[in-house]
Amino acid sequence: MKTIQLGQSDLHVTPICLGTMTFGEQVNEATAHAILDRSLERGVNFIDTAEMYAVPPRAETFNTTEIIIGNWLAKNPSARQQLVLATKVTGPGRAMSWIRGGSPDLTGADIIAACEGSLKRLQTDVIDLYQIHWPVRHVPMFGMVYFDPTKDSNGTSIHAQLEALQTLVKAGKVRAVGLSNETPYGVHEFVRLAEQYRLPRVASVQNPYCLINRTYENGLDESCHRLGVSLLAYSPLGFGLLTGKYDASGLTGPGAPAQARITKFESTRKQRWGRPESLAAARRYNALAREYGLTPTQMALAFCYTKWQVASTLIGVTSVAQLDEDLDVWGTTLSAELLKKIDSIRWEVRDPAL
């Protein structure tokens, strides 16, 4: 895999990124280290994590994923020089009382303190890509459909957030900055203010992108293209819906995979991935994949791997075998006829997992 420049930064990443939110919940430390070993062996140079992980978020597993990765880096000091390491500061905690007391804000001081904590847990001197996990303002995300200005609040300004990130960059603790779960407005404002005040320019935005959630293509793709901001696509398999493992059983019925996220954790069944419409749409895409001699996983990942909008696709796995399966899809192309049929399904079902 050739590396790709991330936005206008000096970071060059592989077009596949190892997402690690399963580490510390579905994946124990020994297995996580084996996955990290194999990922590096297969040529993936990009790892993404977050202070909030593991997922689903719980006080008991807060920070666990970074600790697991830090322990692996300590055992493999030469690996750090080969990797682009990304992590995220949690946005306003709200219902998560264990994260900064559940504050509805994320101050500049919070950003700096969170980064210091991540550096210690990751056992590294620098974070290559430091991202804000979600906006410090009300936006429709994680299943919400409409923007409601009456729910807005006076949180820390984008300018002040950038100034905090500037402090970290100047101190040599962060190389580049990014966003996650952002909107066209947010991306534009971060870039505009960075250019106006000579503050760090966001290199990337990490948003959901898969067959059952292509909302990125509803305007944010143009914004990022024209502004030179790269997409890091997460949940390319739609939380497992696009692997076909729920096709016969449904999300909770007899035969549902017992250790899968949507089956195992009630909180995930209440989210966008747990909607009946999301499963119904996934079943249609999965059937189409089989019609063309592909596994559902192969078609869903190849879709993301080959889209011009995507700089790097985040894959989350629970075993070395899953990792190899996902990486082996690299190089698979989808015919124009198949892509046309994918678009036809989207025209009917739209984006049920938005």
C-alpha positions in Angstrom: 0.0 0.0 0.0 1.3 3.4 -1.0 1.0 6.1 1.7 -1.2 9.1 1.3 -0.5 12.7 2.5 -3.0 13.6 5.2 -4.6 16.9 4.3 -1.9 19.6 4.0 0.1 18.1 6.9 3.5 16.3 6.7 1.9 13.0 7.8 1.8 10.2 5.2 -0.5 7.3 6.1 -1.5 4.0 4.7 -5.0 3.9 3.1 -6.0 1.4 5.8 -5.9 2.4 9.5 -6.2 0.1 12.5 -9.0 1.3 14.7 -8.6 0.1 18.3 -11.8 0.8 20.1 -12.4 -2.9 20.7 -9.1 -3.2 22.8 -9.9 -3.5 26.4 -13.6 -4.6 26.0 -14.0 -7.2 23.3 -10.3 -7.8 22.9 -7.9 -8.6 25.8 -4.4 -7.2 26.0 -2.6 -10.2 24.7 -4.9 -10.5 21.6 -4.6 -6.7 21.1 -0.8 -7.0 21.0 -1.0 -9.8 18.5 -3.3 -7.7 16.3 -0.9 -4.8 16.5 2.1 -7.1 15.6 0.3 -8.5 12.6 -0.9 -5.1 11.4 2.6 -3.7 11.4 3.9 -6.9 9.7 1.3 -6.4 7.0 2.5 -2.9 6.3 -0.2 -0.8 8.1 1.5 2.3 9.5 -1.5 4.1 10.9 -3.2 3.4 14.3 -6.1 5.3 15.7 -7.4 5.4 19.3 -9.0 7.8 21.8 -8.9 8.6 25.5 -12.5 7.5 25.7 -11.9 4.0 24.5 -12.8 1.1 24.9 -16.3 1.1 23.4 -19.0 1.1 24.5 -17.8 3.7 26.9 -17.8 2.8 30.6 -16.0 4.3 33.6 -14.3 0.9 34.1 -12.7 0.9 30.7 -12.0 4.6 30.3 -8.4 5.0 29.0 -7.9 1.3 28.7 -7.2 1.2 25.0 -4.4 3.8 25.2 -2.8 1.9 28.0 -2.8 -1.3 26.0 -1.2 0.4 23.0 1.3 2.1 25.3 2.3 -1.2 26.8 2.8 -2.6 23.3 4.9 0.4 22.2 7.0 0.0 25.3 7.7 -3.6 24.3 8.4 -2.7 20.7 10.3 0.6 20.8 11.3 0.4 17.2 7.7 0.3 16.1 7.0 3.8 17.2 9.2 5.2 14.5 7.3 3.3 11.8 3.9 4.4 12.9 1.6 7.4 12.6 -0.2 7.4 15.9 -3.6 9.1 16.2 -5.7 9.7 19.3 -8.6 11.9 20.3 -9.7 14.1 23.1 -13.3 13.4 24.1 -15.8 16.2 23.3 -18.2 17.4 26.0 -18.8 14.4 28.3 -22.5 15.2 29.1 -23.8 11.9 30.3 -20.3 10.4 30.9 -19.6 11.6 34.4 -16.2 9.9 34.5 -14.9 12.2 31.8 -14.1 15.6 33.2 -17.2 15.3 35.5 -19.5 15.1 32.5 -18.8 18.7 31.6 -20.9 20.2 28.8 -17.8 22.0 27.6 -14.3 21.3 26.5 -11.9 24.1 27.4 -8.5 24.8 26.2 -7.1 23.7 29.5 -9.1 20.4 29.1 -7.5 19.8 25.7 -4.0 20.3 27.0 -4.5 18.2 30.1 -6.2 15.4 28.0 -3.2 15.3 25.6 -0.8 15.1 28.5 -2.7 12.1 29.8 -2.7 10.4 26.4 1.0 10.9 26.0 1.6 9.2 29.4 -0.7 6.3 28.7 0.7 5.8 25.1 4.2 6.0 26.5 5.3 8.3 23.7 6.7 11.8 23.5 4.5 12.9 20.6 1.1 12.3 19.1 1.2 12.4 15.3 -2.5 13.3 14.8 -4.5 14.7 17.7 -8.3 14.9 17.0 -11.3 16.5 18.7 -13.7 13.5 19.1 -16.9 15.5 18.5 -17.9 19.2 18.4 -18.1 21.5 21.4 -21.5 22.7 20.3 -24.9 21.1 19.5 -24.9 19.3 16.1 -27.1 16.5 14.7 -24.9 13.4 15.1 -24.9 9.8 16.5 -28.4 9.2 15.1 -29.8 12.7 15.4 -31.3 14.0 12.2 -32.0 17.7 12.6 -30.1 20.7 13.8 -31.9 22.5 16.6 -30.6 26.0 17.3 -32.5 26.1 20.6 -30.2 23.4 22.0 -27.1 25.4 21.3 -24.9 26.5 24.2 -22.0 28.8 24.8 -19.1 26.4 24.9 -15.4 27.1 24.2 -15.0 28.8 20.8 -13.4 27.1 17.9 -10.7 29.8 18.0 -9.9 29.0 21.6 -9.8 25.2 20.8 -7.3 26.0 18.0 -5.2 28.1 20.4 -4.9 25.1 22.8 -3.9 22.8 19.9 -1.4 25.4 18.9 0.2 25.2 22.4 0.6 21.5 22.0 2.0 21.8 18.5 4.5 24.4 19.5 5.6 22.3 22.5 6.3 19.4 20.1 3.7 17.2 21.7 1.4 17.1 18.6 2.4 17.0 15.0 -0.9 17.6 13.3 -4.6 18.1 14.3 -7.9 16.7 13.1 -11.6 16.6 13.8 -14.1 13.8 14.2 -17.9 13.6 13.7 -17.9 17.1 12.2 -20.1 19.0 9.8 -19.4 21.2 6.8 -19.8 24.3 8.9 -17.3 23.0 11.6 -14.7 22.0 9.1 -14.9 25.4 7.3 -14.7 27.3 10.6 -11.7 25.4 11.8 -9.9 26.0 8.5 -11.0 29.6 8.2 -9.8 30.5 11.7 -6.6 28.6 11.4 -5.7 30.4 8.2 -6.8 33.8 9.6 -4.9 33.6 12.8 -2.0 31.3 11.7 -3.2 28.4 14.0 -2.9 24.7 13.2 -4.8 23.7 10.1 -6.9 20.6 10.5 -5.5 17.7 8.4 -8.4 15.4 8.6 -12.0 14.6 9.7 -12.9 11.2 11.0 -16.6 10.5 10.2 -18.7 7.5 9.5 -18.8 6.3 6.0 -20.2 3.0 4.7 -22.9 1.6 2.4 -25.6 2.3 5.0 -24.3 5.8 6.0 -23.0 7.9 3.1 -24.1 11.2 4.6 -20.5 12.4 4.1 -21.4 12.7 0.4 -24.2 15.2 1.2 -21.9 18.3 1.1 -19.1 17.5 3.4 -17.2 15.7 0.6 -17.1 18.9 -1.4 -16.0 21.0 1.6 -13.1 18.7 2.4 -12.1 18.4 -1.2 -11.9 22.1 -1.8 -10.3 22.8 1.6 -7.7 20.0 1.4 -9.0 18.0 4.4 -8.8 14.2 4.3 -11.5 11.8 5.3 -10.8 9.0 7.7 -13.8 6.7 7.2 -14.9 4.8 10.3 -17.4 2.0 10.6 -16.9 0.8 7.0 -18.7 -2.4 8.0 -21.6 -0.7 9.7 -20.8 -2.1 13.1 -20.9 -5.6 11.6 -24.2 -5.2 9.7 -22.3 -5.3 6.4 -20.5 -8.5 7.1 -23.7 -10.5 6.8 -23.5 -12.1 10.2 -26.9 -10.7 11.3 -28.7 -11.5 8.0 -30.3 -14.7 9.1 -30.7 -14.1 12.9 -31.4 -10.4 13.2 -29.7 -8.4 15.9 -31.0 -10.3 18.9 -32.7 -13.4 17.6 -31.6 -17.1 18.0 -28.3 -17.5 16.3 -27.2 -13.9 16.6 -23.4 -13.8 17.1 -23.0 -13.7 20.9 -19.8 -11.7 21.1 -20.6 -9.2 18.4 -21.0 -5.6 19.6 -24.7 -5.0 18.6 -25.6 -8.4 20.2 -23.5 -8.0 23.3 -24.1 -4.4 24.3 -27.6 -3.1 24.7 -26.3 0.5 24.3 -25.3 -0.2 20.7 -28.7 -1.6 19.8 -30.2 1.8 20.7 -28.0 3.6 18.3 -28.2 4.2 14.5 -26.6 0.8 13.8 -29.4 -1.0 15.7 -32.3 0.4 13.7 -34.5 -2.1 11.9 -34.0 0.1 8.8 -30.2 -0.2 9.0 -30.4 -4.0 9.1 -32.9 -4.1 6.3 -30.7 -2.0 4.1 -27.6 -4.0 5.0 -29.3 -7.2 4.0 -30.0 -5.8 0.5 -26.4 -4.8 0.1 -25.2 -8.1 1.4 -27.4 -10.0 -1.0 -26.0 -7.9 -3.9 -22.5 -8.8 -2.9 -23.2 -12.5 -3.0 -24.9 -12.1 -6.4 -21.6 -10.8 -7.7 -19.5 -13.5 -6.1 -18.2 -11.4 -3.2 -18.6 -11.7 0.5 -20.5 -8.8 2.1 -17.3 -7.8 3.9 -15.4 -7.8 0.6 -17.9 -5.5 -1.1 -18.4 -3.2 1.8 -14.6 -2.7 2.4 -13.8 -2.5 -1.3 -16.4 0.3 -1.6 -14.6 2.4 0.9 -11.1 1.4 -0.1 -11.7 2.6 -3.7 -13.8 5.8 -3.2 -12.0 9.0 -4.1 -13.5 10.7 -1.0 -11.6 8.4 1.4 -8.0 8.9 2.4 -7.8 6.1 4.9 -10.4 3.5 6.1 -10.5 2.5 9.7 -11.0 -1.2 10.3 -11.8 -2.5 13.8 -11.2 -6.2 14.5 -11.4 -8.6 17.4 -8.9 -11.2 16.1 -5.8 -11.6 13.9 -8.0 -13.6 11.5 -10.4 -10.7 11.1 -7.5 -8.4 10.5 -6.1 -10.6 7.7 -9.6 -10.9 6.1 -10.0 -7.1 6.0 -6.5 -6.4 4.7 -6.8 -9.1 2.0 -9.7 -7.1 0.5 -7.2 -4.4 -0.5 -6.8 -4.4 -4.3 -10.4 -5.6 -4.9 -12.3 -3.4 -7.4 -16.0 -3.2 -8.0 -17.3 -3.1 -11.5 -19.2 -0.1 -12.9 -22.3 -2.2 -13.1 -22.1 -3.2 -9.4 -21.5 0.4 -8.3 -24.5 1.4 -10.3 -26.6 -1.2 -8.5 -25.2 0.0 -5.1 -26.3 3.5 -6.0 -29.8 2.2 -7.0 -30.2 0.7 -3.5 -29.1 3.9 -1.8 -31.6 5.8 -3.9 -34.4 3.7 -2.3 -33.1 3.4 1.3 -30.9 6.5 1.6 -28.8 6.5 4.7 -30.7 4.6 7.5 -27.6 4.6 9.9 -27.0 8.3 9.7 
